[in-house]
Amino acid sequence: MNVKIFTMTHKKFDEPKDSIYIPLHVGRAAADDLGYAGDDTGDSISERNKYYGELTGVYWVWKNVRDADIVGICHYRRYFLNQESELLSQKEYEDILKEYDVITSNDLKSNKSYRELYEEAHNIEDLNLTENIIKKKFPEYANELESVLSGNTGYYGNLMVTSKNLFDSYAQWLFSIFFEMEKQIDVSSYDLYHQRVFGFLSEQLLKVWIQKHNLKVYEGIIGITSEKAETTEFKLAMAQLVKMGKISEARQMFYEYLKLRPDVRLELSDLRGEIPIIEQLLYIAEQEQERGITGLNRNGGDLNAWIVHYRRTQQCLADLSSGEEVRQEDISYILEKNVSWVMCKVMMMNDIGEKITNQQKNETASL
């Protein structure tokens, strides 16, 4: 069998050595050439990448790949793995698809419905329009659509591997919806992040389509090889401002950037969980500066060192407040590193707030 797994990318990356993984530069029509095959040849919508994200690659595979029995979509930093944490091989894909119809990401669960989550992050009118178009064009999907939108689980990343026949069937259904939607939607006022409206909407529509066709799904293990490029760049910008001592400017930029790219702080983007720590460190540093307290600056203007210091201090405070016997090494660290009362207060208040939030979540889950 001929298996082709297209690795969607908009940047240079370390390509898998296995030849079944084929880098595909999405949005190449409006970008510098990376040296990979692009989605701007043949039948293409590459120039609309800012609205579709990786879906311009999905469209290209649908319309231009004719010699594959199995096709799949991965990302430059997200891949399907086996139990040994290795990229799935051709044989493994073939074996899985002998028993299952489609391979997807795992079905993530939330404490809110998809409608609620979408409304919090995007323009709910776009989801409403999508729903209306589907009910008009494909009324037979109404039950599955309602089930998915009111449910609290979903796939993510538009990651999938299946037969080329099923892939084409899904793509034809999906783009018939979005091309109709393009005639009715106005995203001219959206920022660059929210303009990618069709990419966001498609993640749940995959589940709608799968449920409607009663397909047998294999939820694959997803390996993330690196942080999102935008997250890494954001951290570097923060580090540079901290190094220059421009703490207030860093805090201002922090919140301005998150308004434009709220995705950089998501768990799947911020793999090391550093964005919330950076937020707290910037606040602490600003408060210390205003009060003339040395505190963090005693450790120099190295943001990475600050993050390490934050985590060590957090552990010390947790130990000291545990009610167990006080460890001298915790006391010594707090004193030697000149941990300020400001830092202690902020971190302990955050810890209390987190415990209250977790308790509320547990109580809600038990209802």
C-alpha positions, 0 to 999 in steps of 0.5 A, a space after each residue: 500500500 502507498 501511505 503518505 503522511 503530510 506534515 503541515 508546516 509554516 516554518 523550517 523544522 527537523 523532518 522525520 527520516 521516514 519517507 512516508 512523512 512528507 513536509 507540506 508548506 501550507 500558505 506558501 503562496 503568500 510566504 517565503 519558500 522553505 524548500 518543501 513541497 507547497 500547497 500552492 500548486 495544482 488545484 489550490 487555496 493556498 492564498 487563503 491560508 490566513 483564514 484556513 490554517 492547515 486546511 489549505 494543506 488538507 484541500 491540496 491533498 484532497 485535490 492533488 494527491 492521486 497515488 496514495 491508499 492511505 493519507 494523513 495529516 500531522 504537524 511539524 511538531 505533532 505526530 502520532 506515536 506508538 507505545 515506544 514513543 516512536 513515530 508510527 511506521 507505515 506497517 503500524 498505520 496499515 495494521 491499525 487501519 485494518 481494524 479502524 476507519 480513522 486515526 485521530 487525536 485523543 478525545 479531550 474532555 472539558 468542563 464546558 460545552 464546545 459552544 461555551 468554549 468557542 464563545 469564550 475564545 471566538 465570535 459565536 456568530 461564526 459558529 451559529 452561521 456554520 450550524 445554520 449552513 450545515 442544517 440547510 445543506 446537510 439536514 441529516 447531520 442535525 442530530 450529530 451536530 447538536 450532540 457535538 456542539 453541546 458536548 464537552 469532548 473533541 479532537 484537536 489539531 485537525 490530526 487524522 489518518 485514514 484511507 484516501 477515499 474517506 479523506 476525500 469524502 470528508 474534505 468534500 463535505 467540509 469545504 462545501 460548508 466553508 465555501 458557502 460560509 465564505 460568502 456570508 462571513 466578514 472577518 475583515 475586523 478580526 486580528 490575525 489569530 482570529 481570522 483563522 476561523 475555518 481552522 478553528 471550526 473544523 476541529 469539531 466538524 471532524 467529529 460531527 462527520 465521524 459520528 454521522 458515518 459511524 466510523 470506528 476511531 482509533 485515538 492515537 498517542 500524540 507526541 509534541 516535539 517542540 513548543 509552538 513557534 509563537 510561544 518560543 518567540 514570545 518567551 524570548 521577547 520577554 527574556 530580552 525585556 527582562 534582561 534590559 530591566 524593562 519590567 513594566 514594558 514587559 508586563 504591558 507587552 505580555 498582556 497585549 500579545 496574549 490578546 492577539 495570540 491567546 493560544 500561546 499559553 495553552 498547555 499544548 503550546 506552552 509545554 513547560 508551563 512557563 507562561 503563567 510563571 512569567 506572568 507572576 514573575 513580571 508582577 513580582 518584579 514590578 512590585 519589588 521595583 516600586 518598593 525599592 526591594 532588590 528581590 528578583 534582581 539580585 538573581 540578575 536579569 536572566 528570565 530562565 534563572 528567574 523561572 528556576 528560582 520561582 519553582 524552587 521557592 514554590 517548593 520551599 513555601 509548600 514545604 514550610 506550609 505543609 505542617 510537617 517538620 521544617 527543613 533547614 535547606 528550605 529556610 537556607 534557600 529563602 534567606 540566601 536567595 533574598 526571597 522578598 516578602 512580596 514574592 512570598 505573599 504573591 506565591 502563597 496567595 496564588 497557591 490558595 487561589 489554585 486550591 480553591 479553584 481545584 476544590 470548586 472543580 471537584 465539587 462541580 464534577 461531583 454534582 
